[in-house]
């Protein structure tokens, strides 16, 4: 399908349409050999609450963003190289069904589909693209993944000290390594995580001690045995979409949203 669509006018038009929807806030997406395979609306489990996000699957990247006006305007564009993606199917919860996790070394997050069939389609197409890319490049599947952020509403108390209760005045914070919801006293330390940011990021006290121990062990290894194997890297935690730019009204969309064909709702994979 990729070979069939590559360098075709319809593929160029589809990619141009996506670029136009993101406008000046998005990055250029048209590159030689890139094919838009499908698109759809998935619910992303964000820090504050689950929110609808538009997803575009290309043969080499996954692009998603916030919905301002469906099919017309999107913002907060995120681009994920598929070579770095690993998928994990998750069980249903009372609030969310048809869930799975998209894991990368820099960011991991949970999404859910409108139906079990739609989830199977998304996972099938993603896995096929990932297999093709890894075969083409000779790379091995990624084994280091960022920890997903625990949603704010998952706990009313700090997940480390289990004593501090959150309130309007007592803020929730997230450890960038483990993703736990923690209080200020349990997350006063910062640690440099190059994969995630050029600046030191907030981590909980436990992760800070672990990261320091790993750093010391790696330094000792280099000094005493230059040819020893490298210490496995730590798992940087995920960032999250900004809630400040989201308009609550933009979270509402018709349940019968349709894409390229009237027979397929919610998501459409091109052929």
MARVO-64116 format. One line per 10 residues: number of its first residue (from 1); their letters; for each residue x, y, z of N, C-alpha, C. Coordinates in Angstrom, 3 decimals. Atoms other than C-alpha are relative to their C-alpha. Example, Ala and Ser with C-alpha at 12.3 -4.5 7.8 and 13.67 -1.06 7.14 Angstrom:
! MARVO-64116
1 = AS = 0.890/-1.190/0.000/12.300/-4.500/7.800/0.900/1.200/0.000; -0.820/-1.190/-0.060/13.670/-1.060/7.140/-0.770/1.090/0.730
This chain:
! MARVO-64116
1 = XXXXXXXXXX = 0.831/-1.191/0.000/0.000/0.000/0.000/0.873/1.251/0.000; -0.902/-1.149/-0.054/2.871/2.353/0.823/0.601/0.272/-1.370; -0.596/-0.164/1.321/4.553/1.732/-2.522/-1.027/0.520/-1.007; 1.052/-0.416/0.922/1.235/2.228/-4.286/-0.335/1.480/0.160; 0.404/-1.382/-0.260/0.520/5.577/-2.626/1.144/0.999/-0.113; -1.142/-0.911/0.050/4.050/7.001/-2.625/0.051/0.730/-1.330; -0.163/-0.853/1.181/4.576/9.876/-5.060/-1.271/0.153/-0.832; 1.269/-0.216/0.716/0.885/9.968/-5.989/-0.565/1.368/0.373; 0.589/-1.320/-0.234/-1.102/13.184/-6.244/-0.928/-0.017/1.204; 0.939/0.048/-1.125/-3.738/12.041/-3.755/0.733/-0.018/1.332
11 = XXXXXXXXXX = -0.787/0.006/-1.237/-1.067/11.329/-1.135/0.547/1.384/0.305; -0.506/-1.358/-0.179/0.476/14.764/-1.676/-1.097/0.937/0.485; 1.120/-0.841/-0.408/-2.945/16.368/-1.322/-0.396/-0.264/1.452; 0.357/0.349/-1.378/-3.688/14.484/1.907/0.994/0.591/0.993; -1.026/-0.539/-0.901/-0.375/15.503/3.497/-0.095/1.524/0.059; 0.150/-1.458/0.023/-0.851/19.117/2.383/-1.196/0.438/0.831; 1.198/-0.334/-0.779/-4.317/19.100/3.962/0.297/-0.058/1.494; -0.373/0.111/-1.412/-2.854/17.936/7.285/0.863/1.192/0.407; -0.847/-1.159/-0.286/-0.177/20.649/7.139/-0.833/1.270/0.141; 0.843/-1.186/-0.046/-2.829/23.274/6.445/-0.830/0.056/1.278
21 = XXXXXXXXXX = 0.803/0.032/-1.221/-4.916/22.130/9.410/0.804/0.427/1.228; -0.849/-0.412/-1.112/-1.961/22.654/11.771/0.499/1.433/-0.175; -0.406/-1.368/0.251/-1.037/25.944/10.106/1.448/0.269/0.370; -1.366/-0.415/-0.313/2.039/27.881/11.165/0.527/-0.650/1.271; -0.442/0.616/-1.258/2.113/26.089/14.537/0.597/-1.380/-0.201; -0.501/1.347/0.257/2.982/22.749/12.909/1.256/-0.012/-0.843; -1.194/0.168/0.810/6.107/21.424/11.247/-0.381/-0.534/-1.380; 0.258/0.574/1.330/6.294/20.571/7.513/0.028/-1.526/0.074; 0.117/1.456/-0.076/5.288/16.942/6.972/0.324/-0.688/-1.333; -0.243/0.591/1.313/5.889/16.422/3.247/1.496/-0.235/-0.220
31 = XXXXXXXXXX = -1.373/0.375/0.342/9.145/14.540/2.636/-0.066/-1.146/-1.003; 0.016/1.084/0.996/10.082/12.131/-0.183/-0.209/-1.364/0.648; 0.247/1.348/-0.483/8.703/8.642/0.421/-0.982/-0.095/1.144; 0.951/0.037/-1.127/6.365/9.632/3.261/-1.424/-0.143/-0.525; 1.374/0.285/0.426/2.815/8.319/2.946/-0.933/0.123/1.200; 1.039/-0.071/-1.019/-0.278/9.206/4.976/-0.881/-1.229/-0.143; 0.723/1.266/0.072/-1.873/5.856/5.783/-1.383/0.053/0.640; 1.299/-0.037/-0.659/-4.723/6.785/8.071/-0.070/1.095/1.025; 0.202/-1.036/-0.998/-6.206/9.157/10.590/-1.231/-0.317/0.823; 1.172/0.220/-0.825/-8.716/9.255/13.378/0.093/0.734/1.316
41 = XXXXXXXXXX = 0.055/-0.622/-1.312/-9.788/10.639/16.724/0.073/-1.079/1.067; -0.146/0.894/-1.139/-8.582/8.795/19.817/-0.080/0.825/1.274; 0.028/-0.682/-1.287/-9.069/9.666/23.464/1.322/-0.238/0.708; -1.300/0.081/-0.664/-5.769/10.425/25.167/-0.180/0.281/1.486; 0.084/-0.191/-1.439/-5.462/10.036/28.928/1.052/1.033/0.407; -0.885/-1.098/-0.356/-3.986/13.404/29.879/0.091/0.146/1.515; -0.233/-0.175/-1.430/-2.852/14.665/33.261/-1.288/0.383/0.736; 1.204/-0.480/-0.674/-6.102/16.475/34.135/-1.198/-0.902/-0.238; 1.145/0.834/0.349/-8.671/14.344/32.292/0.189/-0.546/-1.411; -0.094/0.515/1.368/-9.099/12.232/29.126/-0.513/1.040/-0.994
51 = XXXXXXXXXX = 0.377/-0.999/0.991/-9.282/14.395/26.017/0.123/-0.575/-1.414; -0.106/0.455/1.385/-9.913/13.807/22.296/1.209/0.614/-0.684; -1.143/-0.475/0.765/-6.863/14.098/20.065/-0.095/-0.570/-1.416; -0.048/0.470/1.385/-6.516/13.834/16.294/1.345/-0.681/-0.230; -1.216/0.759/0.290/-3.971/11.212/15.195/0.119/-0.252/-1.495; -0.298/0.286/1.403/-2.349/10.831/11.766/1.129/-1.029/-0.046; -1.009/1.044/0.131/-0.471/7.643/10.921/0.655/0.090/-1.371; -0.809/0.031/1.213/2.291/7.962/8.329/0.840/-1.279/0.028; -0.781/1.232/0.048/4.585/5.154/7.217/1.276/0.071/0.837; -1.217/-0.119/-0.806/7.444/6.556/9.346/-0.193/0.780/1.300
61 = XXXXXXXXXX = 0.238/-0.796/-1.203/5.912/8.848/11.992/-1.470/-0.090/0.403; 1.354/-0.155/-0.516/2.830/9.226/14.176/-0.133/1.447/0.463; 0.209/-1.409/-0.318/1.482/12.779/14.442/-1.335/0.143/0.723; 1.279/-0.264/-0.655/-1.148/13.972/16.896/-0.042/1.431/0.508; 0.149/-1.366/-0.474/-2.547/17.250/18.137/-1.370/0.228/0.599; 1.274/-0.384/-0.602/-5.370/19.052/19.894/-0.978/0.454/-1.089; 1.038/-0.340/0.975/-8.659/19.593/18.081/-0.573/1.373/0.324; 0.640/-1.307/-0.130/-9.772/23.185/17.601/-1.306/-0.015/-0.786; 1.173/0.231/0.854/-12.134/22.635/14.671/0.307/-1.240/-0.825; -0.320/1.260/0.662/-12.269/19.072/13.377/0.002/0.147/-1.522
71 = XXXXXXXXXX = -0.233/-0.029/1.445/-10.997/18.682/9.793/0.404/1.376/-0.513; -0.350/-1.345/0.439/-10.123/22.379/9.766/1.195/0.589/0.741; -1.073/-0.628/-0.756/-7.820/23.414/12.587/0.416/-0.854/1.188; -0.589/0.720/-1.118/-5.481/21.579/14.986/1.196/0.793/0.512; -1.210/-0.619/-0.530/-2.701/22.761/17.293/0.720/-0.970/0.926; -0.814/0.832/-0.905/-0.121/21.435/19.793/0.469/-1.273/-0.703; -0.448/1.145/0.800/1.424/19.178/17.145/1.139/-0.756/0.678; -1.048/0.877/-0.508/3.494/16.222/18.360/0.355/-1.001/-1.101; -0.470/0.940/1.023/5.619/14.038/16.051/0.829/-1.088/0.674; -0.691/1.132/-0.625/6.743/10.559/17.135/0.564/-0.915/-1.090
81 = XXXXXXXXXX = -0.584/0.950/0.965/9.212/8.498/15.022/-0.457/-1.418/0.337; 0.538/1.339/-0.262/7.705/5.026/14.641/1.079/-1.006/0.385; -1.083/0.910/-0.360/11.110/3.350/15.005/0.174/-0.102/1.510; -0.184/-0.057/-1.452/11.016/4.333/18.681/-1.245/-0.458/0.761; 1.295/0.305/-0.620/7.461/3.103/19.328/-0.136/-1.482/0.339; 0.425/1.333/-0.409/6.380/0.021/21.261/-1.428/0.114/0.512; 1.410/-0.034/-0.383/2.705/-0.821/21.862/-0.287/-1.043/1.078; 0.408/0.928/-1.051/1.087/-2.450/24.875/-1.512/0.106/0.206; 1.440/0.018/-0.213/-2.565/-3.463/25.074/-0.313/0.010/1.490; 0.351/-0.156/-1.409/-4.216/-2.511/28.368/-1.434/-0.456/0.254
91 = XXXXXXXXXX = 1.371/0.394/-0.331/-7.319/-3.795/30.170/-0.915/1.222/0.108; 0.980/-1.079/-0.142/-10.501/-1.718/30.278/-0.079/0.458/1.452; 0.322/-0.516/-1.323/-11.309/0.499/33.235/-1.465/0.424/-0.009; 1.391/-0.443/-0.048/-14.668/1.799/34.411/-0.210/1.239/-0.859; 0.134/-1.240/0.759/-13.978/5.116/32.698/0.397/-0.138/-1.462; -0.556/0.089/1.355/-12.058/4.011/29.586/0.031/-1.440/-0.473; -0.036/1.330/0.610/-12.383/1.040/27.246/0.871/0.031/-1.250; -0.782/0.144/1.235/-10.347/-0.269/24.297/1.305/0.806/0.081; -1.201/-0.777/-0.283/-7.121/1.115/25.766/1.269/-0.701/-0.483; -1.346/0.529/0.196/-3.493/0.686/24.779/0.996/1.124/0.248
101 = XXXXXXXXXX = -1.037/-0.985/-0.292/-0.208/2.397/25.566/0.951/0.127/-1.171; -1.020/-0.315/0.994/2.094/4.067/23.087/1.259/0.379/0.769; -1.208/-0.192/-0.797/5.598/3.805/24.580/1.186/0.395/-0.882; -1.245/-0.388/0.662/8.752/5.629/23.454/1.016/0.345/1.082; -1.037/-0.321/-0.973/12.050/6.536/25.107/-0.203/1.376/0.615; 0.187/-1.363/-0.496/10.922/10.157/25.542/-1.376/0.244/0.604; 1.376/-0.287/-0.419/7.172/9.935/26.123/-0.829/-1.267/-0.139; 0.913/1.140/0.046/4.640/7.238/26.955/-1.361/0.463/0.486; 1.331/-0.439/-0.393/0.899/7.705/27.156/-1.040/-1.023/-0.441; 1.078/0.945/0.250/-2.407/5.829/27.079/-1.061/0.646/-0.884
111 = XXXXXXXXXX = 1.099/-0.452/0.846/-5.053/6.173/24.374/-1.088/-1.070/-0.004; 1.094/0.960/0.123/-8.423/4.544/23.875/-0.778/0.281/-1.278; 0.757/-0.096/1.244/-10.509/3.861/20.780/-1.492/-0.099/0.286; 1.454/0.020/-0.171/-14.254/4.093/20.241/-0.561/-1.419/-0.005; 0.468/1.377/0.053/-14.523/0.347/19.638/1.189/-0.946/0.018; -1.055/1.005/0.004/-12.552/-2.873/19.945/0.561/-0.184/-1.403; -0.445/0.135/1.391/-12.411/-3.139/16.145/0.943/1.120/-0.386; -0.857/-1.136/0.327/-10.947/0.316/15.855/1.371/-0.138/0.659; -1.287/0.207/-0.666/-8.267/-0.501/18.443/0.841/-1.018/-0.755; -0.728/1.030/0.738/-7.328/-3.647/16.523/0.571/0.561/-1.300
121 = XXXXXXXXXX = -0.474/-0.593/1.254/-7.047/-1.638/13.294/1.196/0.898/0.237; -1.111/-0.897/-0.298/-4.851/1.009/14.832/1.261/-0.781/0.341; -1.166/0.764/-0.423/-2.540/-1.499/16.499/0.588/-0.790/-1.167; -0.474/0.773/1.149/-2.348/-3.646/13.368/0.805/0.858/-0.970; -0.700/-0.879/0.939/-1.370/-0.736/11.128/1.283/0.563/0.599; -1.206/-0.503/-0.654/1.084/0.687/13.663/1.096/-1.061/0.025; -0.999/1.061/-0.092/2.819/-2.648/14.175/0.583/-0.328/-1.366; -0.498/0.278/1.350/3.090/-3.221/10.419/1.003/1.061/-0.436; -0.924/-1.088/0.350/4.718/0.192/9.903/1.296/-0.121/0.786; -1.190/0.135/-0.844/7.100/-0.389/12.817/0.879/-1.149/-0.488
131 = XXXXXXXXXX = -0.768/1.150/0.513/8.119/-3.834/11.502/0.728/0.358/-1.283; -0.597/-0.367/1.288/8.758/-2.418/8.051/1.200/0.927/0.213; -1.090/-0.932/-0.250/10.920/0.407/9.404/1.201/-0.698/0.635; -1.104/0.693/-0.663/12.980/-1.833/11.690/0.716/-0.938/-0.970; -0.612/0.865/1.013/13.561/-4.290/8.837/0.847/0.813/-0.961; -0.694/-0.861/0.958/14.581/-1.456/6.553/1.289/0.568/0.579; -1.160/-0.631/-0.621/17.012/0.126/9.022/0.927/-0.990/0.698; -0.807/0.977/-0.707/18.247/-3.053/10.706/0.069/0.239/1.499; 0.004/-0.295/-1.435/17.507/-1.606/14.139/-0.798/-1.034/0.778; 0.750/0.875/-0.886/16.278/-3.628/17.088/-1.124/0.814/0.657
141 = XXXXXXXXXX = 1.084/-0.713/-0.684/12.987/-2.758/18.827/0.508/0.702/1.260; -0.409/-0.773/-1.165/13.353/-0.136/21.533/-0.343/-0.748/1.289; 0.231/0.677/-1.280/13.714/-1.534/25.058/-0.097/0.979/1.167; 0.074/-1.014/-1.050/13.900/1.718/27.034/-1.188/0.909/-0.253; 1.211/-0.794/0.184/10.610/3.504/27.560/-0.220/0.939/1.178; 0.346/-0.945/-1.055/9.520/6.563/29.498/-1.222/-0.505/0.752; 1.158/0.386/-0.805/7.097/5.981/32.333/-1.153/0.962/-0.274; 1.145/-0.902/0.222/3.598/7.339/31.653/-0.340/0.743/1.292; 0.408/-0.762/-1.173/2.341/10.061/33.977/-1.299/-0.558/0.566; 1.231/0.400/-0.670/-0.237/8.916/36.516/-0.957/1.199/-0.012
151 = XXXXXXXXXX = 0.938/-1.135/0.017/-3.384/11.092/36.054/-0.184/0.606/1.390; 0.160/-0.713/-1.273/-3.948/13.697/38.757/-1.089/-0.606/0.874; 1.157/0.469/-0.758/-7.307/12.257/39.764/0.158/-1.426/0.521; -0.203/1.382/-0.445/-5.835/8.808/40.378/0.291/-0.080/1.494; -0.320/0.027/-1.433/-4.800/9.795/43.902/-0.244/1.363/0.629; 0.196/-1.227/-0.772/-5.651/12.372/46.564/1.144/0.266/0.959; -1.151/-0.158/-0.888/-2.417/11.850/48.495/1.284/-0.266/-0.777; -1.308/0.221/0.633/1.283/11.851/47.616/0.288/-1.490/-0.086; -0.239/1.419/0.215/2.257/8.496/46.153/1.349/-0.463/0.555; -1.268/0.381/-0.623/5.652/8.571/47.909/-0.104/0.003/1.519
161 = XXXXXXXXXX = 0.079/-0.045/-1.460/5.134/9.757/51.484/-1.335/-0.529/0.521; 1.363/0.482/-0.323/1.418/8.715/51.437/-0.600/0.734/1.201; 0.520/-0.778/-1.123/0.771/11.440/54.019/-0.576/1.342/-0.447; 0.443/-1.314/0.458/0.446/14.760/52.210/-1.260/-0.129/-0.848; 1.245/-0.009/0.757/-3.096/15.384/50.985/-0.008/1.199/-0.938; 0.036/-1.078/0.978/-3.546/17.424/47.826/-1.269/0.828/0.173; 1.129/-0.915/-0.106/-5.817/20.451/47.824/0.229/1.151/-0.958; -0.157/-1.170/0.856/-6.254/23.775/46.082/1.343/0.675/0.252; -1.258/-0.643/-0.360/-3.205/25.084/47.946/1.194/-0.942/-0.074; -1.083/0.989/0.062/-1.179/21.860/47.960/-0.005/-0.658/-1.375
171 = XXXXXXXXXX = -0.011/0.417/1.401/-0.235/21.176/44.357/0.517/-1.429/-0.202; -0.533/1.283/0.456/0.343/17.882/42.621/1.187/0.259/-0.918; -1.148/-0.043/0.910/3.679/17.328/40.891/0.225/-1.406/-0.550; -0.298/1.306/0.596/4.925/14.523/38.642/1.508/-0.212/-0.068; -1.395/0.406/0.173/8.256/12.753/38.874/0.206/-0.348/-1.465; -0.252/0.237/1.433/9.743/12.750/35.369/0.597/-1.371/-0.288; -0.537/1.336/0.233/11.278/9.323/35.881/-1.043/-1.095/0.181; 0.971/1.075/-0.267/8.562/7.163/37.469/-1.426/0.390/-0.354; 1.336/-0.449/0.361/5.530/9.311/36.582/-0.974/0.097/1.163; 0.885/-0.042/-1.172/4.137/9.211/40.140/-0.459/1.432/0.297
181 = XXXXXXXXXX = 0.516/-1.284/-0.489/1.986/12.017/41.537/0.556/0.204/1.399; -0.696/-0.201/-1.272/4.003/13.501/44.406/-0.158/1.436/0.491; 0.079/-1.335/-0.595/4.023/16.472/46.768/1.327/0.729/-0.212; -1.200/-0.810/0.194/6.571/19.291/46.711/1.162/-0.499/0.840; -1.070/0.463/-0.885/8.525/17.941/49.692/0.643/-1.288/-0.505; -0.521/1.277/0.516/8.920/14.564/47.978/0.603/0.134/-1.396; -0.535/-0.164/1.359/10.121/16.087/44.699/0.755/1.320/-0.141; -0.772/-1.240/0.040/12.492/18.931/45.481/1.259/-0.111/-0.865; -1.241/0.200/0.752/15.386/17.413/43.514/-0.235/0.135/-1.505; -0.003/-0.058/1.462/16.235/17.923/39.844/1.129/-0.888/-0.507
191 = XXXXXXXXXX = -1.039/0.858/0.579/18.184/15.569/37.591/-0.001/0.182/-1.509; -0.128/-0.186/1.447/19.492/15.942/34.051/-0.338/-1.288/-0.730; 0.400/1.139/0.819/17.753/13.575/31.632/0.113/0.420/-1.469; -0.261/-0.507/1.360/19.278/14.283/28.188/-1.031/-0.428/-1.039; 0.972/0.453/0.999/16.723/12.189/26.303/-1.285/0.830/0.021; 1.262/-0.705/-0.167/13.894/14.304/27.650/0.140/1.506/-0.103; -0.155/-1.456/-0.022/15.273/17.802/28.097/1.462/0.356/0.240; -1.373/-0.453/-0.277/18.561/19.745/28.076/0.141/0.594/1.388; -0.024/-0.559/-1.345/17.606/21.076/31.525/-0.359/-1.066/1.029; 0.371/0.944/-1.059/17.414/19.162/34.829/-1.498/0.058/0.280
201 = XXXXXXXXXX = 1.444/0.089/-0.195/13.872/17.967/35.539/-0.337/-0.507/1.402; 0.462/0.409/-1.329/11.857/17.328/38.697/-0.091/-1.521/0.099; 0.116/1.428/-0.275/12.182/13.834/40.140/-0.323/-0.178/1.481; 0.297/0.273/-1.400/10.944/12.275/43.357/1.285/-0.409/0.721; -1.205/0.276/-0.782/13.399/11.620/46.192/0.549/-1.402/-0.237; -0.454/1.372/0.229/13.490/7.856/45.591/0.706/-0.132/-1.343; -0.620/0.081/1.323/14.213/8.187/41.866/1.314/0.775/-0.040; -1.231/-0.788/-0.042/16.820/10.860/42.600/1.155/-0.828/0.570; -1.052/0.845/-0.593/18.755/8.465/44.843/0.403/-1.116/-0.965; -0.313/1.063/0.959/18.482/5.713/42.231/0.833/0.525/-1.161
211 = XXXXXXXXXX = -0.730/-0.590/1.120/19.685/7.998/39.455/1.424/0.364/0.395; -1.346/-0.305/-0.478/22.628/9.192/41.555/0.842/-1.261/0.115; -0.724/1.263/-0.142/23.577/5.579/42.299/0.417/-0.539/-1.365; -0.315/0.468/1.353/23.418/4.673/38.605/1.123/0.836/-0.614; -1.032/-0.887/0.546/25.514/7.704/37.685/1.362/-0.316/0.611; -1.258/0.325/-0.678/28.152/6.827/40.285/0.545/-1.344/-0.477; -0.426/1.320/0.455/28.226/3.186/39.189/0.578/0.084/-1.401; -0.493/-0.154/1.369/28.662/4.232/35.568/1.360/0.683/-0.005; -1.289/-0.684/-0.079/31.490/6.608/36.502/1.092/-0.940/0.513; -0.971/0.963/-0.532/33.244/3.898/38.564/0.371/-1.032/-1.051
221 = XXXXXXXXXX = -0.235/0.989/1.052/32.861/1.471/35.675/0.977/0.531/-1.033; -0.893/-0.597/0.997/34.579/3.872/33.274/1.420/0.123/0.535; -1.338/-0.204/-0.584/37.458/4.476/35.695/0.747/-1.308/0.213; -0.675/1.252/-0.366/38.164/0.886/36.709/0.085/-1.001/-1.142; 0.000/0.976/1.093/37.344/-1.027/33.546/-0.538/0.657/-1.265; 0.412/-0.761/1.184/37.280/1.010/30.320/-0.799/-0.815/-1.006; 0.677/0.786/1.033/36.008/-1.902/28.250/-1.290/-0.634/0.505; 1.216/0.625/-0.511/33.104/-2.850/30.515/-1.212/0.547/-0.714; 1.210/-0.412/0.704/29.629/-2.644/29.117/-0.655/1.175/0.695; 0.655/-1.188/-0.533/27.580/0.507/29.572/-1.151/-0.386/0.915
231 = XXXXXXXXXX = 1.126/0.212/-0.892/25.066/0.748/32.371/-1.286/0.304/-0.764; 1.258/-0.283/0.687/21.521/0.487/31.032/-0.537/1.362/0.396; 0.505/-1.346/-0.263/19.976/3.935/30.720/-1.246/-0.019/0.855; 1.208/-0.138/-0.792/17.298/5.156/33.068/-1.198/0.265/-0.904; 1.207/-0.228/0.780/13.729/5.590/31.939/-0.527/1.396/0.265; 0.533/-1.336/-0.207/12.876/9.251/31.467/-1.513/-0.034/-0.060; 1.452/-0.001/-0.058/9.283/10.069/32.246/-0.597/0.873/-1.077; 0.685/-0.707/1.056/6.723/11.447/29.865/-0.404/1.393/0.419; 0.662/-1.275/-0.182/5.670/15.003/29.518/-1.467/-0.185/-0.322; 1.415/0.109/0.307/2.044/15.793/28.874/-0.435/1.199/-0.799
241 = XXXXXXXXXX = 0.540/-1.119/0.744/-0.059/18.007/26.672/-0.322/1.144/0.938; 0.347/-1.159/-0.813/-0.560/21.514/27.954/-1.502/0.158/0.067; 1.427/-0.207/-0.174/-4.012/22.021/29.398/-0.368/1.459/-0.206; 0.289/-1.423/0.075/-3.679/25.797/29.190/-0.531/0.406/-1.361; 0.409/-0.390/1.348/-4.145/25.935/25.422/-1.285/-0.664/-0.436; 1.205/0.723/0.386/-7.156/23.640/25.426/-1.243/0.781/0.361; 1.301/-0.578/-0.261/-10.610/25.080/25.098/-0.949/-1.151/0.284; 0.899/1.103/-0.348/-13.169/22.882/26.859/-1.014/-0.262/-1.093; 0.970/0.191/1.073/-15.532/23.475/23.968/0.573/-0.844/-1.129; -0.636/0.777/1.070/-13.000/21.933/21.620/0.000/-1.476/0.319
251 = XXXXXXXXXX = 0.027/1.408/-0.379/-13.304/18.689/23.593/-1.283/-0.685/-0.438; 1.262/0.575/0.410/-16.815/18.190/22.281/0.004/-0.187/-1.514; 0.035/0.264/1.429/-17.161/16.552/18.877/-1.110/-0.990/-0.280; 1.111/0.904/0.313/-19.948/14.678/17.086/0.420/-1.448/0.093; -0.318/1.423/-0.146/-20.066/10.975/17.887/0.019/-0.699/-1.347; 0.040/0.635/1.322/-20.694/10.262/14.210/0.960/0.672/-0.969; -0.993/-0.625/0.854/-17.657/12.154/12.928/0.477/-0.966/-1.076; -0.373/0.878/1.102/-16.806/10.750/9.511/1.241/0.530/-0.707; -1.225/-0.370/0.656/-13.644/10.746/7.496/-0.149/-0.161/-1.520; 0.015/0.005/1.452/-12.981/9.798/3.898/-1.186/-0.742/-0.608
261 = XXXXXXXXXX = 1.147/0.717/0.543/-15.878/7.400/3.488/-1.147/0.057/0.988; 1.172/-0.098/-0.867/-19.387/7.600/4.836/-0.238/-1.287/0.765; 0.223/1.295/-0.649/-19.228/3.913/5.820/0.932/-0.221/1.188; -0.970/0.176/-1.076/-16.308/4.370/8.225/-0.002/1.225/0.912; -0.024/-1.110/-0.936/-16.609/6.513/11.326/1.202/-0.113/0.934; -1.070/-0.099/-0.981/-13.983/7.596/13.844/1.403/-0.100/-0.594; -1.340/0.060/0.586/-10.950/6.413/11.906/-0.068/-0.618/-1.376; -0.015/0.491/1.377/-10.054/5.674/8.337/1.420/-0.265/-0.432; -1.309/0.348/0.510/-7.084/3.867/6.873/-0.079/-0.081/-1.522; 0.090/-0.156/1.450/-6.376/4.679/3.254/0.545/-1.215/-0.730
271 = X = -0.492/1.100/0.833/-5.899/2.093/0.558/-0.006/0.442/-1.451
